[in-house]
Amino acid sequence: MAIWGSSGSNAASSSEADIKTHLMNQVRQEAAVTNARNLIGKVNEHCFEACVPNPGTSLSSAEHTCLSQCMEKYISFWNAVSRGYISRLANERKAYGGGALDPSFIQSGQESSL
């Protein structure tokens, strides 16, 4: 019976909590990588096509300026949409009394730092 005592139970709970925390962090990191890849893909798709009509061996000054401005705008809009989405999820979570979605978990991987 000593094996199943309270100290063993606390150790198991602590270990389970550590595993859960580790998994949550790993999911956050994977979500951040996925978001960054999506952002880069969308920036390439929209900005490169708009700013570089005839690709060559190097970018002209105008193309470089256009790409920089386009990327800044696109990332800014991406972040605004992400913040709005996170806010909506948080409001829905409050309205429905919680659930599996934790806004701090969702927020950590959404906003781009590029």
Steps between C-alpha positions, in 0.01 A plus 500: 500500500796734556574494126162659433531754783443871465865584433504271198177654375643851530811393312288349223286815482811716483646281228174511304490879537859525374417281202189706424697825525770361271243385244319835512829682440582269212158561342550878543834481323358290217208741461743793485707327231187418301379860525840632393505266199148606404592866536813463288307307236226762482749787490685329216177427318356850526797735522743334263242468225390861547847654528715289268316458169812386311739312731866535417834438666456788746233736631479858382479776758129547425434126535688490830302797635172351380578164663600662829185711518276212393652264759463757778135557412424131463663409833317787670166379363586141590567604860179705517294206376676268744427733792135522396474122473662450840266756653200326350614163634553650845153657496341173390689317770367740763147482359496121503673459834847390402570179324811364342612825340734708711554849351854521639580177317349621176653847516857385550528356151288736298668832477791514265828648608645512151 
